[in-house]
Amino acid sequence: MSYITMNRFQVRKGSEADFEAVWLGRDTHLNEVPGFVEFHLLKGPQKDDYTLYASHTIWESEAAFLDWTRSEAFRKAHAGAGDNKPLYLGHPELESFDIIQTVN
């Protein structure tokens, strides 16, 4: 069974280009981790004071995701992440899901 993790970010209005540049310019190191399947950066609806974004990652299993969070690749991918806090409101919200059904 596959596993999905998503971090949701409320990016301050006017900071969208800077937020996207951070993500598009970084090395995720995901390809170094066993069990990684796919990554997406998603841009969602605009609200009065923010634009919703989500990082969406598919893993072969929850164990593979947890191994990633304890890996050197994870530490490298997230180095300096705190420097970007002015770009968004509050903290990112992590959500994780077991995939029950996939239709191709």
C-alpha positions as protocol buffer text, in pm:
chain_id: "A"
residue {
  index: 1
  type: MET
  ca { x: 0 y: 0 z: 0 }
}
residue {
  index: 2
  type: SER
  ca { x: 133 y: 347 z: -84 }
}
residue {
  index: 3
  type: TYR
  ca { x: 150 y: 645 z: 149 }
}
residue {
  index: 4
  type: ILE
  ca { x: 102 y: 1018 z: 85 }
}
residue {
  index: 5
  type: THR
  ca { x: 231 y: 1310 z: 289 }
}
residue {
  index: 6
  type: MET
  ca { x: 133 y: 1671 z: 236 }
}
residue {
  index: 7
  type: ASN
  ca { x: 253 y: 1992 z: 396 }
}
residue {
  index: 8
  type: ARG
  ca { x: 13 y: 2282 z: 354 }
}
residue {
  index: 9
  type: PHE
  ca { x: 148 y: 2637 z: 354 }
}
residue {
  index: 10
  type: GLN
  ca { x: -47 y: 2961 z: 379 }
}
residue {
  index: 11
  type: VAL
  ca { x: 183 y: 3187 z: 176 }
}
residue {
  index: 12
  type: ARG
  ca { x: 145 y: 3559 z: 242 }
}
residue {
  index: 13
  type: LYS
  ca { x: -8 y: 3756 z: -44 }
}
residue {
  index: 14
  type: GLY
  ca { x: 274 y: 3903 z: -252 }
}
residue {
  index: 15
  type: SER
  ca { x: 524 y: 3633 z: -145 }
}
residue {
  index: 16
  type: GLU
  ca { x: 416 y: 3365 z: -392 }
}
residue {
  index: 17
  type: ALA
  ca { x: 704 y: 3416 z: -638 }
}
residue {
  index: 18
  type: ASP
  ca { x: 962 y: 3406 z: -357 }
}
residue {
  index: 19
  type: PHE
  ca { x: 804 y: 3093 z: -207 }
}
residue {
  index: 20
  type: GLU
  ca { x: 801 y: 2917 z: -544 }
}
residue {
  index: 21
  type: ALA
  ca { x: 1163 y: 3019 z: -611 }
}
residue {
  index: 22
  type: VAL
  ca { x: 1272 y: 2860 z: -283 }
}
residue {
  index: 23
  type: TRP
  ca { x: 1106 y: 2530 z: -374 }
}
residue {
  index: 24
  type: LEU
  ca { x: 1203 y: 2527 z: -741 }
}
residue {
  index: 25
  type: GLY
  ca { x: 1565 y: 2615 z: -663 }
}
residue {
  index: 26
  type: ARG
  ca { x: 1635 y: 2365 z: -389 }
}
residue {
  index: 27
  type: ASP
  ca { x: 1776 y: 2015 z: -409 }
}
residue {
  index: 28
  type: THR
  ca { x: 1518 y: 1788 z: -246 }
}
residue {
  index: 29
  type: HIS
  ca { x: 1757 y: 1488 z: -216 }
}
residue {
  index: 30
  type: LEU
  ca { x: 1446 y: 1271 z: -249 }
}
residue {
  index: 31
  type: ASN
  ca { x: 1600 y: 1060 z: -523 }
}
residue {
  index: 32
  type: GLU
  ca { x: 1857 y: 940 z: -266 }
}
residue {
  index: 33
  type: VAL
  ca { x: 1591 y: 779 z: -44 }
}
residue {
  index: 34
  type: PRO
  ca { x: 1457 y: 425 z: -88 }
}
residue {
  index: 35
  type: GLY
  ca { x: 1079 y: 414 z: -113 }
}
residue {
  index: 36
  type: PHE
  ca { x: 1034 y: 760 z: -267 }
}
residue {
  index: 37
  type: VAL
  ca { x: 787 y: 754 z: -558 }
}
residue {
  index: 38
  type: GLU
  ca { x: 686 y: 1107 z: -660 }
}
residue {
  index: 39
  type: PHE
  ca { x: 677 y: 1472 z: -548 }
}
residue {
  index: 40
  type: HIS
  ca { x: 447 y: 1760 z: -646 }
}
residue {
  index: 41
  type: LEU
  ca { x: 438 y: 2125 z: -541 }
}
residue {
  index: 42
  type: LEU
  ca { x: 76 y: 2239 z: -565 }
}
residue {
  index: 43
  type: LYS
  ca { x: -66 y: 2591 z: -580 }
}
residue {
  index: 44
  type: GLY
  ca { x: -420 y: 2626 z: -451 }
}
residue {
  index: 45
  type: PRO
  ca { x: -681 y: 2894 z: -405 }
}
residue {
  index: 46
  type: GLN
  ca { x: -613 y: 3253 z: -306 }
}
residue {
  index: 47
  type: LYS
  ca { x: -773 y: 3390 z: 9 }
}
residue {
  index: 48
  type: ASP
  ca { x: -779 y: 3748 z: 140 }
}
residue {
  index: 49
  type: ASP
  ca { x: -436 y: 3731 z: 306 }
}
residue {
  index: 50
  type: TYR
  ca { x: -267 y: 3419 z: 165 }
}
residue {
  index: 51
  type: THR
  ca { x: -238 y: 3170 z: -121 }
}
residue {
  index: 52
  type: LEU
  ca { x: -257 y: 2802 z: -28 }
}
residue {
  index: 53
  type: TYR
  ca { x: 29 y: 2575 z: -138 }
}
residue {
  index: 54
  type: ALA
  ca { x: 95 y: 2208 z: -64 }
}
residue {
  index: 55
  type: SER
  ca { x: 396 y: 1985 z: -101 }
}
residue {
  index: 56
  type: HIS
  ca { x: 266 y: 1639 z: -196 }
}
residue {
  index: 57
  type: THR
  ca { x: 490 y: 1334 z: -174 }
}
residue {
  index: 58
  type: ILE
  ca { x: 410 y: 972 z: -254 }
}
residue {
  index: 59
  type: TRP
  ca { x: 599 y: 693 z: -79 }
}
residue {
  index: 60
  type: GLU
  ca { x: 596 y: 316 z: -114 }
}
residue {
  index: 61
  type: SER
  ca { x: 500 y: 291 z: 255 }
}
residue {
  index: 62
  type: GLU
  ca { x: 472 y: 484 z: 580 }
}
residue {
  index: 63
  type: ALA
  ca { x: 798 y: 318 z: 688 }
}
residue {
  index: 64
  type: ALA
  ca { x: 976 y: 462 z: 383 }
}
residue {
  index: 65
  type: PHE
  ca { x: 850 y: 811 z: 473 }
}
residue {
  index: 66
  type: LEU
  ca { x: 958 y: 774 z: 835 }
}
residue {
  index: 67
  type: ASP
  ca { x: 1301 y: 653 z: 722 }
}
residue {
  index: 68
  type: TRP
  ca { x: 1325 y: 968 z: 507 }
}
residue {
  index: 69
  type: THR
  ca { x: 1250 y: 1191 z: 807 }
}
residue {
  index: 70
  type: ARG
  ca { x: 1543 y: 1034 z: 994 }
}
residue {
  index: 71
  type: SER
  ca { x: 1786 y: 1048 z: 701 }
}
residue {
  index: 72
  type: GLU
  ca { x: 2080 y: 1272 z: 619 }
}
residue {
  index: 73
  type: ALA
  ca { x: 1902 y: 1352 z: 290 }
}
residue {
  index: 74
  type: PHE
  ca { x: 1610 y: 1495 z: 494 }
}
residue {
  index: 75
  type: ARG
  ca { x: 1845 y: 1714 z: 699 }
}
residue {
  index: 76
  type: LYS
  ca { x: 2014 y: 1842 z: 382 }
}
residue {
  index: 77
  type: ALA
  ca { x: 1682 y: 1912 z: 208 }
}
residue {
  index: 78
  type: HIS
  ca { x: 1551 y: 2109 z: 506 }
}
residue {
  index: 79
  type: ALA
  ca { x: 1868 y: 2301 z: 592 }
}
residue {
  index: 80
  type: GLY
  ca { x: 1778 y: 2667 z: 624 }
}
residue {
  index: 81
  type: ALA
  ca { x: 1403 y: 2603 z: 602 }
}
residue {
  index: 82
  type: GLY
  ca { x: 1344 y: 2834 z: 898 }
}
residue {
  index: 83
  type: ASP
  ca { x: 1484 y: 3123 z: 696 }
}
residue {
  index: 84
  type: ASN
  ca { x: 1166 y: 3118 z: 485 }
}
residue {
  index: 85
  type: LYS
  ca { x: 914 y: 3160 z: 769 }
}
residue {
  index: 86
  type: PRO
  ca { x: 842 y: 3525 z: 677 }
}
residue {
  index: 87
  type: LEU
  ca { x: 691 y: 3397 z: 350 }
}
residue {
  index: 88
  type: TYR
  ca { x: 398 y: 3220 z: 515 }
}
residue {
  index: 89
  type: LEU
  ca { x: 143 y: 3255 z: 792 }
}
residue {
  index: 90
  type: GLY
  ca { x: 176 y: 3017 z: 1084 }
}
residue {
  index: 91
  type: HIS
  ca { x: 345 y: 2679 z: 1059 }
}
residue {
  index: 92
  type: PRO
  ca { x: 315 y: 2431 z: 772 }
}
residue {
  index: 93
  type: GLU
  ca { x: 49 y: 2170 z: 842 }
}
residue {
  index: 94
  type: LEU
  ca { x: 159 y: 1810 z: 784 }
}
residue {
  index: 95
  type: GLU
  ca { x: -107 y: 1560 z: 678 }
}
residue {
  index: 96
  type: SER
  ca { x: -40 y: 1193 z: 600 }
}
residue {
  index: 97
  type: PHE
  ca { x: -262 y: 935 z: 434 }
}
residue {
  index: 98
  type: ASP
  ca { x: -265 y: 567 z: 346 }
}
residue {
  index: 99
  type: ILE
  ca { x: -380 y: 522 z: -13 }
}
residue {
  index: 100
  type: ILE
  ca { x: -694 y: 308 z: -15 }
}
residue {
  index: 101
  type: GLN
  ca { x: -775 y: 325 z: -386 }
}
residue {
  index: 102
  type: THR
  ca { x: -594 y: 438 z: -700 }
}
residue {
  index: 103
  type: VAL
  ca { x: -761 y: 464 z: -1039 }
}
residue {
  index: 104
  type: ASN
  ca { x: -532 y: 500 z: -1342 }
}
